[in-house]
Amino acid sequence: MSRTCMVTGTTPQFGHHVSHSHRRTNRRFDVNVQKKRYWVPSLGRRVTLTLSARGITVVDARGIEAVVADLQRRGVRI
């Protein structure tokens, strides 16, 4: 599963582990991605979305209908 939010488009970021002696090694900051199921009345079925924590907040604020309409406009397969 790619660690990408379907709503916000957030992807992993990269940085460094910094030890006590200040040696730097590469690391990856993963997105807090969750699979979430929503009932979409206009489609008449449940939809499973891969969302970050912020993406879940966006769905709560805007509503699932508006978010699904934006995803379909972008051509995302739901």
C-alpha positions in Angstrom: 0.0 0.0 0.0 1.5 3.3 -0.9 1.5 5.7 2.0 -0.4 8.5 0.3 -3.6 10.2 1.4 -6.3 10.2 -1.3 -7.8 13.5 -0.1 -4.8 15.7 0.8 -2.2 14.0 -1.4 0.3 13.9 1.4 3.3 11.6 0.8 6.2 10.5 3.0 8.9 13.0 3.7 12.6 12.2 4.1 15.1 13.5 6.6 17.9 12.3 8.9 18.3 10.5 12.2 20.7 12.6 14.2 22.7 10.8 16.8 24.2 12.2 20.0 27.5 12.6 18.1 25.6 14.4 15.3 26.1 11.6 12.7 23.3 11.7 10.2 21.7 8.7 8.6 18.7 8.7 6.3 15.2 8.2 7.6 11.6 8.4 6.3 8.7 10.3 8.0 5.7 8.2 7.0 2.2 9.6 6.8 -0.4 8.5 9.4 -2.5 6.7 6.9 -5.7 4.8 7.8 -8.3 2.9 5.8 -11.7 4.4 6.5 -15.1 3.2 5.2 -17.9 5.8 4.5 -21.5 5.4 3.4 -22.1 7.5 0.3 -25.8 8.0 -0.3 -25.4 9.3 -3.8 -23.6 6.2 -4.9 -25.7 3.9 -2.7 -22.8 2.0 -1.3 -19.9 2.1 1.0 -16.6 3.5 -0.1 -13.2 2.7 1.4 -10.7 5.6 1.4 -7.0 5.7 2.4 -6.8 8.8 4.4 -4.3 10.6 6.6 -5.4 11.9 10.0 -5.8 15.4 8.4 -7.7 13.8 5.5 -10.3 12.4 8.0 -10.7 15.9 9.5 -11.3 17.3 6.0 -14.0 14.7 5.3 -15.6 15.5 8.6 -15.6 19.2 7.8 -16.6 19.2 4.1 -18.8 16.1 4.1 -18.2 12.8 2.2 -20.4 13.8 -0.8 -18.1 16.8 -1.6 -14.9 14.8 -1.1 -16.1 12.0 -3.3 -17.2 14.5 -6.0 -13.7 16.0 -5.9 -12.0 12.6 -6.1 -14.2 11.6 -9.1 -13.4 14.9 -10.8 -9.7 14.2 -10.4 -10.3 10.7 -11.9 -9.5 8.7 -8.8 -11.0 5.2 -8.9 -13.3 4.7 -5.9 
